[in-house]
C-alpha cells in the first residue's frame, strides 16, 4: 500500500504526524509512506524510521516551488493521501495527487476540504482536543486503531557538532517559534542549576542564537543555540537527562523520544499543545500566571527541575563534590545570608495560633498569582482555626529557623473523608522538597484521624502540583458538582489502606 502524507510544517506538528505514521506502519506492516515536508524540516522526516521517501516543498520559492512539489507528487500513484495540514496549499497538493482515496482534516481551512473524499471525525473534545489526538483520528479511516506507538524511532544520525559531554546533560531550549511563548527566566534558571548541580552539564540549544554570560564555566556549560542542525537535536535530546522547554517543537520532540521534560506554558493551553500524553508522569508542565510568562517565578520552574532530578540524588553518594568554580561562587556572591537561612532544617508542625497569619498570607499570595480570590478562600483564610480546626480538620506548617515557609490543611468532609487544601510554599523556599514534606505529614495526620479517603480539588494549570499529587498515589476522579470554587476543573482522590 502506498500512502502520501502531506504535513509540510511546523516542527511540532510534523512530530505529531510522524507519531501517527509510525503507528500506521506498526499496525499495517508493508505500507510505504511518502512524506511532503518543507525544506527546513525535510531532514527530520528523512531520519524517521517509518518514512520511506520525502518530497521537499520549497515554500520560499513561491509558486515555482509549489508546482515542482506537485510534479513530484504526481510521479507516483497512491492508495491514500492524508492531508494533515488542512490549508490551501496542502489542499491543492491533495487535489492534484493521483490517488484512489483522499482524506483531510475536518477542521481544515482555506477551502482545503474541497479536495477531500473523506474527513476523519474529531475526538470527543472537538477542536479543543490535543493536536496529536486530532491527527490520530486519520487511522480509523484505514481500519486501524487511533493510538500512538511508543517512542518515535529514528535512523542513526551523525552528530559531529555535539560536544562529548552532552550525554546525561540538562538541555534547555530558551527559544520558541513565537516571542510571546518565550519565558525570560532561562538565564536565572541556568545560574541556579549550575550552583545546585555541581556535577551536571548544562546545555542551551535551539535554532536561533541566544547570548549567554561569558563567566559561566566552559567545562560544564555549552551554548549550542544556532549551532546545531535539526537532525542533531535527535541524539542531543535522546541522550539528555532532562529537557526544559517553552511550548515549542523541541518540547514535542523530547516527549516523542521519551525524554523526561519540564514544559513551560504561557498564552497557549497545555491541554491542546502540551507534551503528549499529558498524563505521563515524566512530563512536568507549568503554566504562567494570568499576568504572563514574565510573572512565572524562576523558583517554581527550578523546583520542578529539582523534582525531576531527585531520583539521581537518591542513587548518588551521600556527599557531593566540595569544589565549585569561581564563576559559580560569583553567582552566589551577596546571597550568603539567604543561603545560610536555607540551610536550616525543615520542621513540619501542627497548628499553633501564631501560624494563622502566615497561613493566610502564603495562600493569598499563591491564589492571587494564578486566580481570583473567592468567597470560600476568604472564609477559610480569615479565621482558619474556626473554619478548619473547629470543624474537625487540621493545619500544618513547615518551619525553618522559626520562619513559616509552607502550609497545608486537612478539611473535614464527613467521617473518614477529608480534603487536602490550602497548600502553599514560600517561592523563596521552593526547591527544598517542602511541598512533599507537607503532603506526607497531611497524609500521616489523616491516618491518625482515621481517614480512609482524601480528596483534592485543583486546576489543570498547576502542573507542579498535579505531578506531586500523582506521585503520592492520588487518582483523577470526576469533579464533584458541589465544589465551592469556580477555579476547580480537575479532582483527585487517594484511598487510604493500612498497607499504603
C-alpha positions as CSV (number, residue, x, y, z in Angstrom):
1,X,0.0,0.0,0.0
2,X,1.3,3.4,-1.0
3,X,0.4,6.3,1.3
4,X,1.2,10.0,0.9
5,X,1.2,12.2,4.0
6,X,1.2,15.9,3.5
7,X,2.5,17.8,6.5
8,X,5.0,20.4,5.4
9,X,5.3,22.3,8.8
10,X,5.8,23.2,11.6
11,X,8.2,21.2,13.7
12,X,5.8,20.2,16.5
13,X,3.0,19.4,14.0
14,X,5.4,17.2,11.9
15,X,6.4,15.3,15.0
16,X,2.8,14.6,15.8
17,X,2.2,13.4,12.2
18,X,5.3,11.2,12.4
19,X,3.8,9.5,15.5
20,X,0.7,8.8,13.5
21,X,2.7,7.4,10.6
22,X,4.7,5.2,12.9
23,X,1.5,3.7,14.4
24,X,0.2,3.2,10.9
25,X,3.2,1.3,9.9
26,X,3.3,-0.8,13.1
27,X,-0.4,-1.8,12.7
28,X,-0.1,-2.4,8.9
29,X,3.5,-3.6,8.1
30,X,4.5,-3.3,4.5
31,X,2.9,0.1,4.0
32,X,5.2,2.5,2.1
33,X,5.0,6.1,3.3
34,X,6.0,9.2,1.3
35,X,6.1,12.5,3.2
36,X,5.8,16.1,2.0
37,X,7.9,18.5,4.1
38,X,9.3,21.9,3.8
39,X,13.0,22.1,3.1
40,X,13.9,23.1,6.7
41,X,12.0,20.1,8.1
42,X,12.8,17.5,5.4
43,X,15.9,16.2,7.2
44,X,13.9,15.3,10.2
45,X,11.3,13.4,8.1
46,X,14.1,11.6,6.2
47,X,15.7,10.5,9.5
48,X,12.4,9.0,10.8
49,X,12.4,5.2,10.6
50,X,8.8,5.0,9.4
51,X,9.2,7.3,6.4
52,X,10.4,5.7,3.1
53,X,10.6,8.8,0.9
54,X,10.5,12.6,1.4
55,X,9.2,15.1,-1.2
56,X,10.6,18.5,-0.5
57,X,8.4,21.5,-0.7
58,X,10.5,24.7,-1.3
59,X,8.0,27.1,0.1
60,X,10.3,30.1,-0.2
61,X,10.4,29.6,-4.0
62,X,6.7,30.6,-4.2
63,X,4.5,29.2,-7.0
64,X,7.5,27.7,-8.7
65,X,8.3,25.7,-5.6
66,X,4.6,24.6,-5.3
67,X,4.5,23.5,-8.9
68,X,7.7,21.5,-8.6
69,X,6.4,19.8,-5.4
70,X,3.1,18.8,-7.2
71,X,5.1,17.4,-10.2
72,X,7.0,15.1,-7.9
73,X,3.8,14.1,-6.1
74,X,2.2,13.1,-9.4
75,X,5.2,10.8,-10.3
76,X,3.6,8.0,-8.3
77,X,0.1,6.7,-7.7
78,X,-1.1,6.4,-4.1
79,X,-3.7,4.3,-2.4
80,X,-4.3,7.1,0.2
81,X,-3.4,10.7,0.5
82,X,-3.7,12.1,4.1
83,X,-3.6,15.9,4.3
84,X,-2.7,16.5,7.9
85,X,-2.0,20.2,7.2
86,X,-5.5,21.3,6.1
87,X,-4.7,24.6,4.4
88,X,-5.0,25.9,0.8
89,X,-1.5,24.7,-0.4
90,X,-1.8,21.3,1.1
91,X,-5.4,21.0,-0.3
92,X,-4.1,21.8,-3.8
93,X,-1.4,19.2,-3.4
94,X,-4.1,16.7,-2.4
95,X,-6.3,17.6,-5.3
96,X,-3.5,17.2,-7.8
97,X,-2.3,13.9,-6.4
98,X,-3.0,10.7,-8.3
99,X,-4.8,8.6,-5.6
100,X,-7.7,6.3,-5.0
101,X,-8.6,7.9,-1.7
102,X,-8.1,11.4,-0.4
103,X,-8.6,12.4,3.2
104,X,-8.1,15.7,5.1
105,X,-8.7,17.3,8.4
106,X,-12.3,18.0,9.4
107,X,-11.0,21.3,10.9
108,X,-9.3,22.3,7.7
109,X,-9.4,25.9,6.5
110,X,-8.9,28.0,3.3
111,X,-11.1,25.7,1.2
112,X,-8.9,22.7,1.5
113,X,-11.8,20.4,2.2
114,X,-12.9,20.7,-1.4
115,X,-10.1,18.2,-2.3
116,X,-11.2,15.5,0.1
117,X,-13.3,12.5,-0.2
118,X,-13.1,11.6,3.5
119,X,-12.6,13.6,6.7
120,X,-11.9,11.8,10.0
121,X,-14.2,12.6,13.0
122,X,-12.8,14.9,15.6
123,X,-12.1,13.5,19.1
124,X,-14.8,13.9,21.8
125,X,-13.2,17.2,22.8
126,X,-13.7,18.5,19.3
127,X,-11.4,21.3,18.0
128,X,-10.1,21.8,21.6
129,X,-8.6,18.3,21.7
130,X,-4.9,17.8,21.8
131,X,-3.2,18.3,18.4
132,X,-2.0,14.7,18.3
133,X,-5.4,13.2,19.2
134,X,-6.9,15.1,16.3
135,X,-4.3,13.5,13.9
136,X,-4.7,10.0,15.3
137,X,-8.3,10.0,14.0
138,X,-6.9,9.5,10.5
139,X,-6.1,5.9,11.4
140,X,-9.7,4.6,11.7
141,X,-10.2,5.7,8.1
142,X,-7.7,2.9,7.2
143,X,-9.3,0.4,9.6
144,X,-6.7,1.0,12.3
145,X,-6.8,1.9,15.9
146,X,-6.4,5.6,16.8
147,X,-3.4,5.1,19.0
148,X,0.3,6.1,19.1
149,X,3.0,3.5,19.2
150,X,5.7,4.2,21.8
151,X,8.7,6.4,21.5
152,X,9.3,7.8,18.0
153,X,12.1,5.9,16.3
154,X,14.7,7.4,14.1
155,X,17.6,6.2,11.9
156,X,21.1,6.8,13.3
157,X,22.2,10.4,12.9
158,X,25.8,11.6,13.0
159,X,26.2,14.4,15.5
160,X,29.7,15.7,14.7
161,X,29.0,19.2,16.2
162,X,27.9,18.0,19.6
163,X,30.4,18.2,22.5
164,X,31.2,14.9,24.1
165,X,29.8,15.8,27.5
166,X,26.2,16.3,26.4
167,X,25.1,12.8,27.3
168,X,23.2,12.9,30.5
169,X,23.0,16.7,30.4
170,X,20.2,19.0,31.3
171,X,19.3,20.6,28.0
172,X,17.5,23.9,27.9
173,X,15.7,25.4,24.9
174,X,15.2,29.1,25.6
175,X,13.5,29.9,22.3
176,X,10.2,29.3,20.6
177,X,8.6,30.0,17.3
178,X,6.7,33.0,18.7
179,X,8.3,35.5,21.1
180,X,5.2,35.6,23.3
181,X,5.8,31.9,24.2
182,X,9.4,32.5,25.4
183,X,9.9,32.5,29.2
184,X,12.5,35.1,30.1
185,X,13.9,33.2,33.1
186,X,16.3,30.7,31.4
187,X,19.5,32.6,32.3
188,X,18.5,32.8,36.0
189,X,17.4,29.1,36.0
190,X,20.8,28.2,34.5
191,X,22.6,30.0,37.3
192,X,20.6,28.2,39.9
193,X,21.3,24.8,38.2
194,X,25.0,25.5,37.9
195,X,25.1,26.3,41.6
196,X,22.9,23.5,42.8
197,X,24.1,20.7,40.5
198,X,27.9,20.9,40.6
199,X,28.3,17.6,38.7
200,X,25.8,18.3,36.0
201,X,26.4,19.5,32.4
202,X,24.0,22.2,31.3
203,X,23.3,22.8,27.5
204,X,21.4,25.5,25.7
205,X,20.1,24.5,22.3
206,X,17.8,25.8,19.6
207,X,17.8,27.1,16.0
208,X,18.2,30.8,16.9
209,X,21.3,32.1,18.7
210,X,20.9,33.2,22.3
211,X,23.7,35.0,24.1
212,X,24.8,33.5,27.4
213,X,27.1,35.1,30.1
214,X,30.7,34.5,29.4
215,X,31.6,33.8,33.1
216,X,29.7,30.5,33.2
217,X,32.1,27.5,33.4
218,X,33.0,26.3,30.0
219,X,33.6,22.8,31.2
220,X,30.0,22.5,32.4
221,X,28.0,24.8,30.2
222,X,27.7,24.6,26.4
223,X,25.8,27.1,24.4
224,X,24.7,25.4,21.2
225,X,21.9,27.8,20.2
226,X,22.1,28.5,16.5
227,X,24.9,25.9,16.0
228,X,23.1,22.6,15.6
229,X,21.3,21.2,12.6
230,X,17.8,19.9,13.1
231,X,18.8,16.2,12.9
232,X,21.4,16.8,15.5
233,X,18.7,17.5,18.0
234,X,17.8,13.9,17.9
235,X,20.9,12.5,19.7
236,X,21.1,15.5,21.9
237,X,17.6,15.2,23.2
238,X,17.6,11.4,23.3
239,X,20.8,11.4,25.3
240,X,19.7,14.2,27.7
241,X,18.8,13.5,31.3
242,X,16.2,16.2,31.2
243,X,14.9,18.9,28.8
244,X,13.5,22.2,29.8
245,X,11.5,23.9,27.0
246,X,9.0,26.5,26.2
247,X,5.9,25.5,24.2
248,X,8.0,24.6,21.1
249,X,8.9,21.9,18.6
250,X,11.8,20.6,20.7
251,X,9.3,20.1,23.6
252,X,7.2,17.8,21.3
253,X,10.4,16.1,20.1
254,X,11.5,15.4,23.7
255,X,8.1,14.0,24.5
256,X,8.0,11.8,21.4
257,X,11.5,10.4,22.1
258,X,10.6,9.6,25.7
259,X,12.9,12.1,27.4
260,X,11.9,13.5,30.7
261,X,11.0,17.2,30.4
262,X,9.7,20.3,32.0
263,X,7.4,22.3,29.7
264,X,6.7,26.0,30.3
265,X,3.5,27.4,29.0
266,X,2.2,31.0,28.8
267,X,-0.5,32.1,26.3
268,X,-1.2,28.6,24.8
269,X,-3.2,25.9,26.6
270,X,-1.2,22.8,27.5
271,X,-4.4,20.7,27.1
272,X,-4.2,21.3,23.4
273,X,-0.5,21.8,22.8
274,X,1.3,20.2,25.8
275,X,3.7,17.2,25.7
276,X,1.8,14.1,24.7
277,X,0.5,12.2,26.6
278,X,-0.5,14.8,29.1
279,X,-0.8,12.3,32.0
280,X,2.8,11.0,31.5
281,X,4.5,11.3,35.0
282,X,7.7,12.2,33.2
283,X,6.1,15.3,31.7
284,X,6.2,18.2,34.2
285,X,4.0,21.1,32.9
286,X,4.0,24.5,34.5
287,X,1.7,27.4,33.2
288,X,2.4,31.0,33.9
289,X,0.0,33.1,35.9
290,X,-2.5,35.4,34.2
291,X,0.0,38.2,34.2
292,X,2.1,36.3,31.6
293,X,5.4,34.4,31.3
294,X,7.3,37.3,33.0
295,X,5.3,36.6,36.1
296,X,6.4,32.9,36.3
297,X,9.0,32.7,39.1
298,X,12.3,31.1,38.5
299,X,11.9,29.2,41.8
300,X,8.8,27.5,40.6
301,X,10.5,26.1,37.4
302,X,13.6,25.3,39.4
303,X,11.5,23.3,41.9
304,X,10.2,21.2,39.0
305,X,13.6,20.6,37.6
306,X,14.9,19.6,41.0
307,X,11.9,17.2,41.4
308,X,12.8,15.5,38.2
309,X,16.4,15.2,39.1
310,X,15.7,14.0,42.6
311,X,15.9,10.3,41.6
312,X,19.5,10.8,40.6
313,X,20.4,12.2,44.0
314,X,18.7,9.3,45.7
315,X,21.0,6.9,43.9
316,X,24.1,9.1,44.2
317,X,26.7,9.1,47.1
318,X,25.6,11.0,50.2
319,X,28.4,13.5,49.9
320,X,28.6,15.8,46.8
321,X,31.9,17.1,45.5
322,X,33.0,20.1,47.6
323,X,34.8,22.0,44.9
324,X,32.9,24.7,42.9
325,X,34.2,27.0,40.2
326,X,35.0,30.7,40.8
327,X,32.2,31.7,38.4
328,X,29.6,29.7,40.4
329,X,30.8,31.4,43.6
330,X,30.4,34.8,41.9
331,X,26.8,33.9,41.1
332,X,26.0,33.3,44.7
333,X,28.0,36.3,46.0
334,X,25.9,38.7,48.1
335,X,23.4,36.0,48.8
336,X,25.2,34.2,51.6
337,X,22.7,35.3,54.3
338,X,19.8,33.8,52.3
339,X,21.7,30.7,51.6
340,X,22.6,30.3,55.3
341,X,18.9,30.6,56.2
342,X,18.0,27.9,53.5
343,X,20.4,25.5,55.3
344,X,18.1,25.4,58.3
345,X,16.3,22.1,58.8
346,X,12.6,21.9,57.8
347,X,10.2,21.0,60.6
348,X,6.5,20.2,60.0
349,X,4.4,21.2,63.0
350,X,0.8,21.0,63.8
351,X,-1.2,24.2,64.0
352,X,-0.4,26.9,66.6
353,X,-2.2,30.3,66.8
354,X,0.9,32.0,65.5
355,X,0.6,30.1,62.2
356,X,-2.7,31.7,61.3
357,X,-1.2,34.9,59.7
358,X,1.4,33.1,57.5
359,X,-1.3,30.5,56.6
360,X,-3.4,33.4,55.3
361,X,-0.5,35.3,53.7
362,X,1.1,32.4,51.8
363,X,-2.2,31.2,50.5
364,X,-3.4,34.6,49.4
365,X,0.0,35.2,47.6
366,X,-0.3,31.9,45.8
367,X,-4.0,32.3,44.8
368,X,-3.6,35.8,43.5
369,X,-0.7,34.8,41.3
370,X,-2.9,32.4,39.3
371,X,-6.6,33.1,40.0
372,X,-9.1,35.4,41.7
373,X,-9.7,35.1,45.5
374,X,-13.1,33.6,46.0
375,X,-15.6,33.8,48.9
376,X,-14.6,30.3,50.2
377,X,-11.0,31.4,50.3
378,X,-11.8,34.4,52.4
379,X,-13.9,32.3,54.8
380,X,-11.1,29.8,55.3
381,X,-8.2,32.2,55.5
382,X,-9.9,34.9,57.6
383,X,-10.1,32.6,60.6
384,X,-8.5,29.2,59.8
385,X,-8.8,28.0,63.3
386,X,-12.6,28.4,63.3
387,X,-13.1,27.4,59.7
388,X,-10.9,24.3,59.6
389,X,-9.8,23.1,63.0
390,X,-13.0,23.7,64.9
391,X,-14.9,21.6,62.3
392,X,-12.6,18.6,62.8
393,X,-9.8,19.5,60.4
394,X,-6.1,20.2,60.8
395,X,-3.5,22.6,59.7
396,X,0.3,22.0,59.4
397,X,3.1,24.5,59.0
398,X,6.6,23.9,57.6
399,X,9.1,25.9,59.7
400,X,12.8,26.7,59.0
401,X,14.6,28.5,61.8
402,X,11.3,29.6,63.3
403,X,10.0,31.1,60.0
404,X,6.9,29.6,58.4
405,X,7.8,28.7,54.8
406,X,5.0,26.4,53.8
407,X,1.5,25.4,55.0
408,X,-1.3,22.9,54.2
409,X,-4.6,21.8,55.6
410,X,-7.0,18.9,56.1
411,X,-10.6,19.9,55.8
412,X,-13.2,17.6,57.3
413,X,-15.9,16.5,54.9
414,X,-17.5,13.5,56.7
415,X,-16.3,10.8,59.0
416,X,-13.3,9.1,57.3
417,X,-13.3,11.6,54.4
418,X,-11.1,14.7,54.3
419,X,-10.0,17.2,51.7
420,X,-6.3,18.3,51.4
421,X,-6.5,22.0,50.8
422,X,-4.7,25.3,51.1
423,X,-1.2,24.0,50.4
424,X,1.3,26.8,49.7
425,X,5.1,27.2,49.8
426,X,7.0,30.5,50.0
427,X,8.6,31.0,46.5
428,X,11.9,31.8,48.1
429,X,12.0,28.3,49.6
430,X,10.8,26.3,46.6
431,X,13.2,23.5,45.5
432,X,13.7,22.1,49.0
433,X,11.0,19.4,48.8
434,X,8.8,21.3,51.3
435,X,5.6,20.6,49.4
436,X,6.4,16.8,49.6
437,X,7.1,17.1,53.3
438,X,3.8,18.9,53.9
439,X,1.9,16.4,51.8
440,X,3.5,13.4,53.6
441,X,2.6,14.9,57.0
442,X,-1.0,15.7,56.0
443,X,-1.5,12.1,54.8
444,X,0.1,10.8,58.1
445,X,-2.2,13.1,60.1
446,X,-5.2,11.9,58.1
447,X,-4.4,8.3,59.1
448,X,-4.2,9.4,62.7
449,X,-7.7,10.9,62.3
450,X,-9.0,7.5,60.9
451,X,-9.4,8.8,57.4
452,X,-10.0,6.3,54.6
453,X,-10.2,8.7,51.7
454,X,-8.6,12.0,50.8
455,X,-9.9,14.5,48.2
456,X,-8.1,17.2,46.3
457,X,-9.8,19.9,44.2
458,X,-7.5,21.8,41.9
459,X,-6.8,23.3,38.5
460,X,-5.1,21.9,35.4
461,X,-2.9,25.0,35.1
462,X,-0.9,23.9,38.2
463,X,1.5,21.4,36.6
464,X,3.9,21.0,39.6
465,X,1.0,20.4,42.0
466,X,-0.6,17.8,39.7
467,X,2.7,15.9,39.5
468,X,3.0,15.9,43.2
469,X,-0.4,14.5,43.7
470,X,0.1,11.7,41.3
471,X,3.5,11.0,42.9
472,X,1.7,10.3,46.2
473,X,-0.8,7.9,44.5
474,X,-3.8,10.2,44.0
475,X,-6.0,9.2,41.1
476,X,-8.1,11.5,39.0
477,X,-11.8,11.4,39.6
478,X,-14.8,13.3,38.2
479,X,-15.0,16.7,39.9
480,X,-17.8,16.9,42.5
481,X,-20.7,19.1,41.4
482,X,-20.8,20.8,44.8
483,X,-17.3,22.2,44.6
484,X,-17.0,25.5,46.4
485,X,-14.5,27.0,43.9
486,X,-15.1,28.3,40.4
487,X,-11.4,27.6,39.5
488,X,-11.7,23.8,40.1
489,X,-11.5,21.8,36.9
490,X,-9.8,18.6,38.0
491,X,-10.1,16.4,41.1
492,X,-8.1,13.6,42.7
493,X,-8.7,11.0,45.4
494,X,-6.5,8.8,47.4
495,X,-7.8,5.6,49.1
496,X,-6.0,5.0,52.4
497,X,-5.4,1.5,53.4
498,X,-3.3,0.1,56.3
499,X,-0.7,-1.1,53.8
500,X,-0.5,2.1,51.7
